[in-house]
Amino acid sequence: MATTTATLAFIKRQIQRSPRHTARIYLKEAGYEFLKSLRLRMYSVSVLSFPLMFYVLYGLVLYSKDAIGGAAVPKYMIATFGTFGVMGASLFGTAAGLASDRGLGWLEVKRASPMPPFAYFAAKVVTSMIFSAIIVLALFGLGIAFGGVRMPVAQFAILLGTLVVGSLPFSAMGLALGYFTGPNSAPATINLIYLPMSFCSGLWMPIMLLPKLVQKIALVMPPYHLAQLALGIVGAGKHESAAMHWEVLAAFTLICLGVARIGFQRDQGKLYG
Amino acid sequence: MIATLKQLQNEHPQYLDTAKPDLIVASLEGVNKNYGSVRALRGVDFRVHAGEVVALLGPNGAGKTTAVKLLLGLLQPNSGRARVFGGDPTNPENRMRTGAMLQVGRVPETLRVREHIDLFSSYYEKPMALAAVLAAAGLEKLSDRKFGDLSGGQRQRVLFALAICGDPDLIFLDEPTVGLDVEARRMLWDEIRKMVGRGKTVLLTTHYLQEADELADRIAVINQGEIIAQGTPAEIKAKTAGKRIRCITSLGLNTLRQIPGVTEVREDRQAVEIQAIEAEAIVRELLARDAKLSGLEVTSAGLEEAFLALTSDAATGDTAHEPNYPN
């Protein structure tokens, strides 16, 4: 009897997942990733509070009456601290989780399961985008309520869209970092890159107030380009070509994905495929 | 309802060739696996047949986890090959029919037990109902707990639940009862038996001899990356049961084999090793027949003792290291 049931169980099954089933897995994976991150205060509170705190301090308290490059400071700093916030949410959202899942065995459990491998990464990227949107919307709320920021709704929408899409290069960078850092070293490594890059890109202090050398370095910093795109929308950009900024961000994304792919393949234990 | 083989063949003639009770569902074929200069597995040949429970028994660092990871397609062998359902373990269709419980350092702690199970269930085509999974893993009362709030034993049970929730045909359990108390261990054993009753195949690794003996149809003893014995628990016991007599004698192997009570004789350098149920009668006989017999040693070779020897061997010897995650 046992033999027959065994036989029954080992008939070659026709297992093919329907596209609907696959879509449901992606949704569930992203939903739980978001829930997991939201409940993880170390992540959700810190990635939200730092950009908002800086914005309140510099944008609404200290320099709220000033203007930079043709825009009032509260408006200007939505663009710069928005970039700062999006970058933090994405780097920590992808790199820290991936490094820990990889280093402490959880990713192996996932990889041994029939999860579509890409669903895992998509969930992290989508979660980072949702947190990015929350940060930007919170900045809008603060700016409108306390900084007198006024813009047409369409302009708010374009700024939100730009910053959320602009989170992708940093998610890609986070994936690359997550493959080449350990569970303990990841947060420190992220900060070592995140904070200096933010400074050099003029996210904390307007770019024209920085030393000339730093202004030159900024040109190779991805956050500089995203900040310039955002500033262009609020009318305080340096009037460089938007296409050029997008191209730099796209190229940076591809490079990071390439590096992440090397790490992914190394983990799969083979060089190709 | 359980179909008979005949019914099955009538209804699905196209599956005739695969409907064999002796089907091999997982195998390592001449596998070598190195981590740098450390040889974790050396020339391992190993098969798991449909519907069996096989225990891979060995001390820490013997290569058990490496063997499981090769069969899950998480590692690639340096030579030889790992096969599952006759194909590549990384094949998505094979993964759909496989469940795995691995040793994990950290599981996302902010998700609830039922959320973890819900997500893993969604990967499979025909998962078990949540209530059934919770019951099988003894987690009914814990389903709303966050993973981070669970004790070590409870965490093990969640990992077990994730391995079985997809109702897979082949289940890998890497040290499933580590950190469980006696009661929880018994419960898990019962669950494993139930799954086998439903036609599942189970490969479990353990360093508890009793566990292998209780559960397995077949035991493969592994040490320092090599499988040193394979057989039914009874065969393994027979091989190592009783006493081992070692001596240097001029008596031929065939003569020795004919002494009543001798179960096995083999040459070991210039000495011979004789397995026997009782040592006294045989030693008397040996001394009577060969006055010049020397180097006489009698050791106990019970399975437990053999296993202890094996473990202490591994503790002092140059063992293969598996990546070990702290719990």
Interface residues (C-beta under 8 A of the other chain):
Chain A: M1 A2 T3 T4 T5 A6 T7 L8 A9 F10 I11 K12 R13 I15 R17 H21 R24 I25 K28 E29 Y32 L35 K36 R39 L40 S100 G103 L104 G105 W106 E108 V109 R111 A112 S113 P114 M115 P116 P183 Q268 G269 K270
Chain B: I2 A3 T4 L5 L8 H12 Y15 T18 A19 K20 P21 L23 V25 A50 G51 K69 L72 G73 L74 L75 Q76 F85 T90 P92 E93 R95 M96 R97 T98 G99 A100 L102 Q103 V104 G105 R106 V107 P108 T110 L111 E115 D118 L119 F120 S122 Y123 Y124 E125 K146 L159 L162 G166 D169 F172 V196 G197 R198 G199 K200 T201 Y325
